[in-house]
Amino acid sequence: MPAVRTRVTTLAAWAIFAAYVIAARGIGNAFPLSVFDMYQGRGGDTAARVRVREADGSTRELDRYGALQCYPRLPMLTELRRSCGPEHQPLDYVTRDQQRWLEAHLVDTPQSREVAIVSRAWWLTPREHGPEFTDCVLARCTASDAP
């Protein structure tokens, strides 16, 4: 009886393994022997982030401000690639969150400090000439500090 049970267990194991191999070949991903295509591609040459640039050139995160009054009235942070070029492409979920935050904190009255909302793209590869980053101005604003 134990020999029959061992044979059935071995047969079941081989059947499960064969089903796995067929399924893995069918979808093109034989984990744990996969090449993980998502990691094969080369990353971009820039990394970008929406920031607020102060008059002195320093930058801060958007949520460091309490209220903003901007021109244009509602800058579209989620459409940076179209307005600033391909190097200005922050992570989509980050710009969506920043867009929601901005929409909730826009006011109609001027605030105390002049600032600019910019997309800042940092170059990740060494460059012989030119700055380490470039800014694309999305809106000119007046802002107040967060409470």
N, C-alpha and C positions, 0 to 999 in steps of 0.2 A: 504494500500500500504506500509506503513512503517514497518508493521509486516512481510511482505513478504521479504522486503529488509534485515531486521535484520536476518531472517531465512536463506537467501541465504548467507549473510556475515558469519554467524556462521557456516554454512555447509562448506563454502570455507575455513575458518580457520581450522576446524577439518580435512578437506581433506589435506591441506598443512601440518598440524602437523603429520598426519598419513604417508604421503609421506616421511617426514623428518625422522620419527622413522624407517621406513622400510629401507631407504637409510643408516641411521646411523648404524643400526644393520648389514646391508650387508657389510659395510666396517669396522665395528668393532670400530668405534669412535663416541660416542654419545655426542659431544661437546654441551653444556658446562658441561656435566656430565662425561666427559672423565677422565681417570686416567693418561693421557699423558705418555705413555710408555717411551718416550725419557728421562723423568726425573726420572724414576724408577731405572735405573741401577746405580750401584755404580761406582764412578769414580776410576781412577787408583791411585796407591800409589806414582807415580812420575809425575813431570811436567818437560818437557825438552825444551831446546832452543839452537839454534846454536849461539855460541859466538866466539870472537877472544880473546885468552888468551895471555897476554903480558908476557915478561920474568919474571916480578916480581910477577906473579900469578893473577894480576887483569884482568878483562875481560871487553870487550867493544862490542858494536854491530858491525856487519860486515860493515855496511854503514858508519862507522866513518873513514874508510880508503879510500884513493884515488886510490891506485893501489896495487895489490898483485901479487907476483910471487910465485907459490906453487909447492910442490912435494907431492903427485902426481899432475900432471899438472891441472887436472880438478876434484876436489873432488865432489862426487855426494851427495849433501845434502839431496836430496829427497829419498835416500835409506838408511837412518840411522838405521832402524830397523834391516836390514840384516847385516850391518857392526858393529853395536854397541850393539845390543840386544833390547829386548822389552821395557825396561825402557826409552830408548832414542827415543821417538816418539813425536816430536813437532807437532804443528798443520800443516796439509798438505799445506794449502794455504800460510802459513808463510814461510815454507821451499822452496816452489816453487818460491816465490818472492825473497828470498835470493839467490837461485840458479841462477835466471836471473841476479840479481845484480852482483854476483860473475863472471859469464860468461862475463859480459860487462866490468869488471874491472881487468881481468887477463892480465898480461904483461909478456914479455919474459926476461926482464932485472931485475936483483936483485934490491931490494929496501933497504932503510936505516935501518929498524928495523926487528928483528927476532920475529915472532909470531907463534901461532898455531891456526888453526881453530878447535874448539872442539864442541862436543855436550855435553852440561851440563844437567844432570838430577838431579833435586832436589827431595829428599824424602819428601813426604807430611805427612807421618805417623812417630810418634816418634820412634827412634831407640836407643837401648841400647848401641850398639857399632858401630863404623864406622862413616864415615863423613856424613855431611848433604847433600852432593851432590857427584856425580861422573862425571868425564870428560872422554870422548872418543875422542881421537885425530883423526881427519879426514885428516888433512894435515899440514905439516910444511911449513911455508911461510916466505917471507920477505915482508914488507909492508911500505907504505908511508901514512902519514896523508892526510885526505881529504883536498882539497884546501879551 
